[in-house]
């Protein structure tokens, strides 16, 4: 299971129901990663980004109240995971904040892009213990830095 997110250097992931930056190369990277896979996201994230994913991508929205045509809605993160596992594809977790918070305990990788510059926002990526994760790939781009993190396995 892979957490995927873009964030500012201060961990901002959203501002007033959108992103406070416009970085097409990073957004295209996100769309390329999730194409044809399964993506779990909260209702607000779905309203902003859900319609942009490729048609063969399976979306699952976590919401206690939303009713969506043709998109499975799970009333909890755990129920969304169960639905996603049954689909048999790679599972990506695409936010928002509370979904990321829950996913940190179960994800084995994170694809995190840090957008260069200062941005204000009202939604943040949760802090995580870097002692439990290691960076296994870094790619510098003009407007962002992509890092792939992998959970460290405990020695037995």
Buried (B, 14 or more C-beta within 10 A) or exposed (E): BBBBBBBBEEBBBBBEEEBBBEBEEBBEBBBEBBEEBBBBBBBBBBBBBBEEBEEEBBBBBBBEEBEBEEEBBBEEBEBBBEBBEEEEBBBBBBBBBEBBBBBBEBBEBBBBBBBBEEBEBEBBBBEBEEEEBEEEEEEEBEBBBBBBBBBEEEEE
